[in-house]
Amino acid sequence: MYRSKFWGCCLRATFMAATRFWRRGASGGVPTCFVHVDHGKTQGMNTTEAAHYSQNRSFQHSFGVEVLQQYMKWEEGDTVLDAGCGTGEICKYISQQPGVASVVGFDVSSEFVSYASQNNSSPNVLYRAADVSDVSTFKPEWHGAFSKAVCLMVLHWVQDKAEAVKAIHSCVKSRGEILLGCVAEESRFYQTSQKMASHPKWRIYLKDFVPNLFPWPSSDLTNERHSSRLLEECGFEVLSCHIKEHQQPFESREKLKESLRAVFPHLHYIPQDKHDEFFDDLFEMAKDIHLISTDYTAGTNNTLVLHARKL
Ligand SMILES: C[S@@+](CC[C@H](N)C(=O)[O-])C[C@H]1O[C@@H](n2cnc3c(N)ncnc32)[C@H](O)[C@@H]1O
């Protein structure tokens, strides 16, 4: 059913010089490293805390494993690209699937790539830093090299989706497959993020906050939302286009809070001594919007899952 039931590591020095900058948080405390992507886009997650993300990504992990199991049929000799691999757990999971020969994972955050290399290494996995929307940061040998590519929970942090899809397309072999998972418009996560940015109590701290969540636009979905114009224009045949609900229970308020901390960049702007108060309001907002429930389950209602083949 189309709408299913709901919810090292060496980035080249020149690229790093151009893309990273340090900014002191609103608290005036420890500097927070943001990765600055070209065209003024700012990578929104806190990618300085790779260990924190790795320990608080159960939502992303269960989503990733579920869609990989649902859509990807691994074949002997598969070479797989993971675009926006984060801290590498999904690369490691893919590398262990029967038939998979090798995996390359890349991420715009050199901190995440470094963490992945140290904590999720495997003889058949390679990690690199690169920007999915800037093909010039890709290794030349990636061109046409992969039988499959995945990009899970990444493209809502990337404004220029066409460049990203084209860049991934350039890495995939003819008849190769891609699997994309991305927050779509009208999602509870997106609504909560927007509302917290304009919250009367917090907007004074958030005046420099640049909205950096770019959900997949509904207007891209065609054929009664069974296909994606963008993917077709970039040279893919869409095999499946599905709006997925995904739910993840957390064992405590604290665990859920840490998982939200990893993906709500607003916190960089809120003074440290007000974080607890901010979280209280974030929880209330997220409950109102049904992003979370009183039993500490997080549920997304509008995650787009696209499975496609290169023509
Ligand atoms: C929610 S995490 C998902 C990570 C991983 N796919 C997973 O499932 O755990 C989003 C990731 O996208 C990465 N990212 C954001 N913008 C990117 C870009 N332009 N190029 C490559 N990676 C990017 C972030 O650094 C972060 O690691």
The ligand as an SDF file (V2000), in Angstrom:
LIG
                    3D

 27 29  0  0  0  0  0  0  0  0999 V2000
   20.7650   11.7820   10.6900 C   0  0  0  0  0  0  0  0  0  0  0  0
   22.4140   11.5730   10.1790 S   0  0  0  0  0  0  0  0  0  0  0  0
   22.2430   10.0320    9.3110 C   0  0  0  0  0  0  0  0  0  0  0  0
   23.5420    9.3100    9.2580 C   0  0  0  0  0  0  0  0  0  0  0  0
   23.4560    7.8680    8.7490 C   0  0  0  0  0  0  0  0  0  0  0  0
   22.9580    7.7950    7.3840 N   0  0  0  0  0  0  0  0  0  0  0  0
   22.6090    7.0550    9.6850 C   0  0  0  0  0  0  0  0  0  0  0  0
   21.6060    6.4920    9.2180 O   0  0  0  0  0  0  0  0  0  0  0  0
   22.9540    6.9840   10.8630 O   0  0  0  0  0  0  0  0  0  0  0  0
   22.6270   12.7200    8.8580 C   0  0  0  0  0  0  0  0  0  0  0  0
   24.0390   12.7040    8.3150 C   0  0  0  0  0  0  0  0  0  0  0  0
   24.0610   13.4690    7.1170 O   0  0  0  0  0  0  0  0  0  0  0  0
   25.3230   14.0700    7.0440 C   0  0  0  0  0  0  0  0  0  0  0  0
   25.2550   15.1460    6.0560 N   0  0  0  0  0  0  0  0  0  0  0  0
   24.5650   16.3030    6.1270 C   0  0  0  0  0  0  0  0  0  0  0  0
   24.7800   17.0600    5.0280 N   0  0  0  0  0  0  0  0  0  0  0  0
   25.6120   16.3330    4.2410 C   0  0  0  0  0  0  0  0  0  0  0  0
   26.2290   16.5730    2.9680 C   0  0  0  0  0  0  0  0  0  0  0  0
   25.9940   17.7130    2.3090 N   0  0  0  0  0  0  0  0  0  0  0  0
   27.0310   15.6220    2.4510 N   0  0  0  0  0  0  0  0  0  0  0  0
   27.2660   14.4600    3.1230 C   0  0  0  0  0  0  0  0  0  0  0  0
   26.7370   14.1800    4.3340 N   0  0  0  0  0  0  0  0  0  0  0  0
   25.9200   15.1110    4.8790 C   0  0  0  0  0  0  0  0  0  0  0  0
   25.5570   14.5480    8.4770 C   0  0  0  0  0  0  0  0  0  0  0  0
   26.8950   14.8700    8.7110 O   0  0  0  0  0  0  0  0  0  0  0  0
   25.0700   13.3340    9.2360 C   0  0  0  0  0  0  0  0  0  0  0  0
   26.0990   12.4010    9.4500 O   0  0  0  0  0  0  0  0  0  0  0  0
  1  2  1  0
  2  3  1  0
  2 10  1  0
  3  4  1  0
  4  5  1  0
  5  6  1  0
  5  7  1  0
  7  8  2  0
  7  9  1  0
 10 11  1  0
 11 12  1  0
 11 26  1  0
 12 13  1  0
 13 14  1  0
 13 24  1  0
 14 15  1  0
 14 23  1  0
 15 16  2  0
 16 17  1  0
 17 18  1  0
 17 23  2  0
 18 19  1  0
 18 20  2  0
 20 21  1  0
 21 22  2  0
 22 23  1  0
 24 25  1  0
 24 26  1  0
 26 27  1  0
M  CHG  2   2   1   9  -1
M  END
$$$$
